[in-house]
Amino acid sequence: MAATHAHVVRRLKLVYMEFKIMATDDAPIRPRSLGRQLNFAAGACTAMCNARLAAYDLTLPQWVVLSALWQRDGLTVGEIAEYSGNNIPATSRILDRMVEKDLVQREVDDRDRRAVRVCLAEAGRVLRPLETFHERVNDTLLEGFTQREAELLYALLARVEDRALGWSAE
């Protein structure tokens, strides 16, 4: 709790200093942009998760892969990419680092020799207590929100995502 409070205080000080500089400087005023706000929020959330996962020598993208494999071991790279929201080349790079750390291993599919399955290695299996990591992160991020506000936030973010995915050049 104290670390969370300290983080909020630091962030507020930075925002105040930024505002003070912008008010006294000829720096450009940032427009009110939903995309910018979502980008900054996502960046802050990712940084928080990476800091919490550092004790396990994991990054957030690696945790996401593990969370998929804890549900169903032996996924293909394409299935992991779809689950994580990454493209296949980015997913392959994440998996390369995870193979180096002995968290996962790539195995040729017995039924289709062209296909490669990603399986948990022992080091990945022993991290399974982190399976609920996202719940602790959600608790931190939603602290002070009512249940109704949290549900509304999820619904609104889903609508924004749908609008962005459904966008077409008009």
C-alpha positions in Angstrom: 0.0 0.0 0.0 2.8 2.4 0.9 4.6 1.7 -2.3 1.4 2.4 -4.3 0.8 5.6 -2.4 4.5 6.7 -2.9 4.1 6.0 -6.6 1.0 8.1 -6.8 2.6 11.0 -5.0 5.7 10.8 -7.3 3.4 10.8 -10.3 1.4 13.7 -9.1 4.6 15.7 -8.4 5.8 14.9 -12.0 2.4 16.0 -13.4 2.6 19.2 -11.3 6.1 20.0 -12.4 5.2 19.3 -16.1 2.2 21.6 -15.8 4.3 24.3 -14.1 6.9 24.0 -16.9 4.2 24.1 -19.6 2.6 27.2 -17.9 5.9 29.1 -17.8 7.5 27.8 -21.0 6.6 27.9 -24.6 6.2 24.2 -24.6 3.3 22.9 -26.7 0.1 22.1 -24.8 -0.9 18.5 -25.2 -4.4 18.1 -26.7 -7.1 16.2 -24.9 -6.6 12.9 -26.8 -8.2 9.5 -25.8 -5.4 7.7 -27.8 -2.7 9.5 -25.9 -4.4 8.9 -22.5 -4.8 5.2 -23.3 -1.2 5.0 -24.5 0.1 6.6 -21.3 -2.2 4.5 -19.1 -1.1 1.3 -20.8 2.6 2.3 -20.5 2.2 3.0 -16.8 0.4 -0.3 -16.3 3.1 -2.2 -18.2 5.9 -0.5 -16.2 4.1 -1.4 -12.9 3.7 -5.0 -14.0 7.3 -5.3 -15.2 8.5 -3.9 -11.9 6.4 -6.5 -9.9 7.5 -9.4 -12.2 11.2 -8.4 -12.0 11.6 -10.4 -8.8 10.8 -13.5 -10.9 13.1 -12.5 -13.8 10.0 -12.1 -16.0 8.6 -9.4 -18.2 4.9 -8.8 -18.8 4.9 -10.3 -22.3 6.6 -13.4 -20.9 4.0 -13.7 -18.1 1.2 -13.5 -20.7 2.7 -16.4 -22.6 3.0 -18.4 -19.4 -0.6 -17.6 -18.5 -1.7 -19.1 -21.8 0.4 -22.2 -21.4 -0.8 -22.7 -17.8 -4.3 -22.9 -19.2 -3.4 -25.2 -22.1 0.2 -26.4 -22.6 1.4 -27.2 -26.1 -0.1 -24.2 -28.0 1.3 -23.2 -31.4 3.1 -19.9 -31.9 0.1 -18.6 -33.8 -2.3 -19.5 -30.9 0.0 -17.7 -28.4 0.2 -14.7 -30.7 -3.6 -14.5 -30.9 -4.0 -14.9 -27.2 -1.4 -12.2 -26.4 -2.5 -9.7 -29.1 1.0 -9.7 -30.6 2.0 -10.5 -34.1 3.8 -13.8 -34.8 7.3 -12.3 -35.3 7.0 -10.5 -32.0 5.7 -13.6 -30.3 8.6 -15.6 -31.7 11.1 -13.1 -30.2 9.4 -13.4 -26.8 9.6 -17.2 -27.0 13.2 -17.1 -28.0 14.1 -15.3 -24.8 11.9 -17.7 -22.8 13.6 -20.7 -24.4 17.0 -19.1 -23.3 15.7 -18.8 -19.8 14.4 -22.5 -19.9 10.9 -21.3 -19.2 9.5 -23.0 -22.3 10.6 -25.4 -25.1 9.6 -25.7 -28.7 8.6 -29.2 -29.7 7.7 -30.6 -33.2 4.1 -31.7 -33.4 3.9 -35.5 -33.6 0.8 -35.3 -35.9 2.2 -32.5 -38.2 6.0 -32.4 -38.5 5.7 -28.8 -39.9 4.0 -27.5 -36.8 5.8 -26.5 -33.6 4.2 -26.6 -30.2 5.3 -24.5 -27.3 5.4 -26.4 -24.0 6.2 -25.4 -20.5 9.6 -26.3 -19.1 10.0 -27.0 -15.4 11.1 -23.4 -14.7 7.8 -22.2 -16.3 5.7 -24.7 -14.4 7.1 -23.7 -11.0 6.0 -20.1 -11.7 2.3 -21.2 -11.8 1.5 -19.5 -8.5 1.7 -16.3 -10.6 -1.3 -17.4 -12.5 -3.5 -14.9 -10.6 -1.0 -12.1 -11.0 -3.5 -10.2 -13.1 -6.0 -10.2 -10.2 -3.5 -8.5 -7.9 -2.8 -5.9 -10.6 -6.5 -5.3 -11.1 -6.9 -4.8 -7.4 -4.2 -2.2 -7.4 -5.5 -0.4 -10.4 -9.1 -0.4 -9.3 -8.5 0.5 -5.7 -11.1 3.1 -4.8 -13.4 2.2 -7.6 -16.8 0.8 -6.8 -17.8 -2.5 -8.4 -20.1 -0.5 -10.7 -17.4 1.8 -11.7 -15.0 -1.1 -12.5 -17.6 -2.8 -14.6 -18.4 0.5 -16.4 -14.7 1.0 -17.1 -14.3 -2.5 -18.6 -17.5 -1.9 -20.7 -16.3 1.5 -21.9 -12.8 0.2 -22.8 -14.4 -2.7 -24.7 -16.5 -0.2 -26.7 -13.5 1.9 -27.5 -11.6 -1.2 -28.7 -14.6 -2.2 -30.8 -14.8 1.2 -32.4 -11.1 1.2 -33.1 -11.2 -2.3 -34.6 -14.3 -1.4 -36.6 -12.9 1.8 -38.0 -12.7 2.1 -41.8 -11.5 4.9 -44.0 -14.5 7.0 -44.8 
